[in-house]
Amino acid sequence: MMDKIVRPMSGAASHIKPLAKSWRAPALIVAFFLLYCSTLAVHHSEAEDVLSYVSAVALGDPAKLFHPNHLLFENASYFFSELCRLIYPGIDLLVAMQLLQALSGAVALFILFRILTLVGVGESLGLSAVAAAGFSYGFWAYSVEADTYIIPLPFLLLALRELVLLDKAQWRYSCFIRMGLYLALATLFYQQYVLVVPALMITMLFLWRKRDNAEWRGYLTRAATLGLVSGLVTLGVYLSVAFAIKETASLSEAIRWSLGQGGKGLFHPVEFQSLIKSVVGFYKAIWGTNFLFGFAWFNDLAALVFPNLGGLEETYLAQSLSPVARWVSFFALLLSSLAFLTFVGLVALNSIPRAAEFYTHPLVNAVLLIMLFFGVFNTIFYPENLEFWIALVPLLMMLVFFGLSQLPGKRGLARPLLAVFLVGIGLANAFGSVIPQSSKSGDFWRDVNAYLLQEAEQKDLVLVRCGYVCNNYLKYGSRATIVPVFSLPIDELITRIDNHNEGRVLVSSFVFDPLPGYHPAGRNLSGREQAAVISQLQRYKGKLVSVDKTLNHTIYQLSNN
């Protein structure tokens, strides 16, 4: 029997207004897309996985195109790059993959605007929310990178749009089918979005309880529809890939593979400092802090508070900026941060006398729950990683600007603060972080490895020990064969060196004198095992002849090989 559909006494439907028809919204979205296209990233130290993704897509091997943490990302990038090549055959693969993220970012901004308009936010505030999200560092920096953190956002926002429209759509089951499909796609593009499903189910429960004569059965069947559609689509795709592409031998092996990094445990142990790291990670997702490393006092502070977080690439980039750019970015960051905190304070104070209405609004409720679920997960799993916080930035902007639209008689104060915030966040992130990363200048790994990237030949064998990001730069950009010294058993490594007769054997000085704080990529070896490998390589030190020195990196050639 069909559930009786009754209209709520007061709910989301009363807040829904028609979408304003204006040229300003499409124009702003197009402007952001063009901005993203004009600032495509050239540095890839922040988004450290990018070059490995590009290499995987370049191979086109189905087994390499499916990573469990972001199952569809490489495949979507592959097919989009093929489409780009049909239009422009000479397009670079990296650029094509970046354009996909720029397009995804622009689409996400448009959906964000539509949601705010639907819940009664005026056009000017809606466009301001779009600008705030679009200028935020994490959103902007990853809309110009070939990474996986932007492409799921349109699907998350489409699911939120369905939630906002539930009362207007009379809670039809088709809404929950669409919502489940959107969340499944978001999860298939990035696994963390599985956390959105329970958050929306809880919001649905709050909304359902506000309905007249609403039976529990009606809620349970709709929640089950959402969960089954999302779960079955996600699980079906994962298991299909696990068995057909990855050729796993059993269901348990397929599930272990599907868990990806989540099945390997935490990146770092949970500690009290995790809360501070979470604040820093979320803040960096809104305001890029790269330029701050150009100030000696900030370097000292960062080293004191987070002694193990490196900062070599950020410092090198920041020092390539002019003092004017650093100071303009600093004051822009400071003023925009204060303006935004004032917004948050105004919204929080205004919500207190009308908490029952404000916090039970479907958009507010859903956004707060998603932020709570993601926040707890990020704090436990990898708090300082701004990439994990990017999804929350457009949600936070929707929440704050929806709250600003509810301020009674305080718009006069909000307008100048809004101007300060938008101009400040745009300037700080543009000149202090994003634009510097769109040119080759100030790219530490490109500069320090200049000889290997430009002069090493295809037949050369290069021994390196410089960490994950450095290895990605070299494997992507160098014609030579790159061998991290800890990636092979020592006997196999020695044999490979001794039997290399075509081309040169080049050795990075980092093999014997590594950069502090940069852990070498490769097999998991203990400190003693690593020392044993280096000890075996000492036999070649007397045969090394320097061929280049750039910054603090010397490249040696092994003679008489």
C-alpha positions, 0 to 999 in steps of 0.5 A, a space after each residue: 500500500 502506498 504511504 499517505 502523503 501529507 504536507 508538512 505544517 512548516 518545512 522546506 517547501 515554504 522556503 523554496 523560491 523560484 530560481 532567479 532568471 539573470 545573466 549574472 549567475 551564468 556569467 560568474 560561473 563562466 568567469 570562474 571556469 576561465 579563471 581556472 583554465 588560465 591558472 592550471 597548476 604547473 607545480 605538483 608538490 601540494 597535490 602530490 599524487 597528480 603525476 602518478 595519476 597522469 602516468 596511470 592514465 597515459 598507460 591506459 592499462 585497465 588494471 592501473 585505471 582503477 584505484 579503490 580510493 577513487 575508483 572512477 577517477 582515472 577512467 573518467 580522466 581517460 575518457 575525457 582526455 580522449 574526447 579532448 584529443 578528438 577536438 584538439 589532437 595535440 592537447 597534453 594529457 595533464 592539461 586535459 585532466 586538469 580541464 576536467 576538474 576545472 569543468 567539475 568545479 564550475 558545475 559544482 559552483 552552479 549547483 551551489 548557486 541553485 540550491 541557495 536560490 531554492 532555499 530563499 537566498 537572494 541572488 546577490 548573496 548567492 553569487 557571493 557564496 559562489 565567489 567565496 567557494 570559488 576563491 577558496 584555496 582548496 577549491 581553486 587549487 584542486 580545480 586546476 589540478 588533475 586530482 580527484 577531490 573536485 569531481 565528486 562535488 557536483 554529485 554531492 550537491 545534486 543529492 543535497 538539492 534533492 533533499 531540499 526539494 523533498 517536500 515540494 516533490 511530496 517525498 516521491 520514491 524517485 527522489 530517493 533513487 536519484 539521491 542514491 545514484 548521486 551519492 553512489 557516483 560521489 563515492 565511486 569518485 572518492 570513497 570518503 563520500 560514503 559518509 554522506 549517506 548516513 548524514 542524509 538519512 538522519 536529516 530525512 528522519 528529522 524532516 519526516 518527524 515534522 510531518 502530520 500523521 507521518 508513519 515510521 514505515 514511510 520513513 523506513 522505506 524511503 531511507 531503505 531506498 536511498 541506502 539500497 540504491 547507493 549501496 548496491 550501485 557502489 558495491 556492485 561496481 567495486 565487486 565487478 572491478 575486483 573480480 573482472 579487472 583485478 582478478 581477485 580470487 575470493 569475496 574476502 580478497 575483493 573486499 580487502 582490495 575495495 577498502 584501499 587505504 582505509 584497510 591499512 589503518 591510519 596515516 598517523 596515530 591519533 593524538 591531542 595535536 590532531 585537533 589542532 591539525 584539523 583546524 589547520 587543515 580546514 583553514 588551509 582549505 579556505 586560505 592558502 598559506 604557502 606565501 607565509 613560509 616566506 617569512 622567517 618568523 612563520 617558518 620558526 613557528 611552523 617548525 616549533 608547532 609541527 616539527 615533522 611536517 616539512 615545508 621545504 617546497 612551500 619555503 622555496 615557493 614563498 621565497 620566489 615571491 616578491 616581498 610586495 606579493 607576500 605582504 599583500 597576501 598576508 594583509 588580505 588573508 588577515 582581513 578576510 579571515 577576520 571578516 569571515 569570523 565576524 560572519 560566522 559570529 553574526 550567524 551564530 548569534 542570530 540563530 540562537 533565538 530561532 534555533 528550532 527553526 534554523 537548525 532544523 532547516 533541511 539544508 542547515 541540518 544536512 550540512 552540519 551533519 556532513 561536516 560533523 561526520 567528515 570532521 571526525 573522520 578527518 581528525 582521526 585519519 589524516 587531520 592536516 591534509 587539506 585535501 580531505 577538507 575540500 568537500 566541506 568548503 562549499 558546504 560551509 559557504 552555503 551554511 554561512 551565506 544562508 545564515 546571512 540571508 536570515 539576518 534581520 536588519 543587519 545587512 548594512 554591517 554585512 555588506 562592507 564585511 562581505 566586500 572585505 572578505 571576497 576581495 581579501 580571499 581572492 587576493 590572498 589565494 591568487 597572489 599568495 598561493 595559486 598563481 605562483 603555482 601556475 608557473 615553473 618559477 619556484 617549483 623546488 622539485 623541478 629546479 633541484 632535479 633540473 639535470 635529470 629532467 632535462 639532460 638524462 637520456 632514455 638509456 640512462 639508469 638513475 638511482 634516487 632517494 628523495 621521497 614520493 613527490 620527487 619520485 613522481 616528478 622524475 618518473 613523469 618528467 625524465 626520459 631515463 629509468 628512475 630507480 629508488 634505491 629502496 624499491 628493489 632487494 639489494 642483490 637485484 639492485 646491485 646486479 642491475 647497476 653492474 649489468 647496465 651497459 647501455 647509457 649512463 648510471 647516474 646517482 643522486 647525492 641524496 642517496 648518500 646524503 638525504 634531505 632531512 624530513 623526506 622519507 624515501 618511497 619504496 618498500 617498507 624497510 626499517 632504519 637498519 635495513 635502509 642503512 644496510 642498503 646504503 652500506 652496500 652502495 658505498 662500494 661505488 662512491 670512489 667511482 662517482 664523477 660529478 656532472 651537475 650541481 643544482 641548489 643542494 643536489 649533486 648528480 654523479 655519473 658512475 665511471 667504468 661501468 
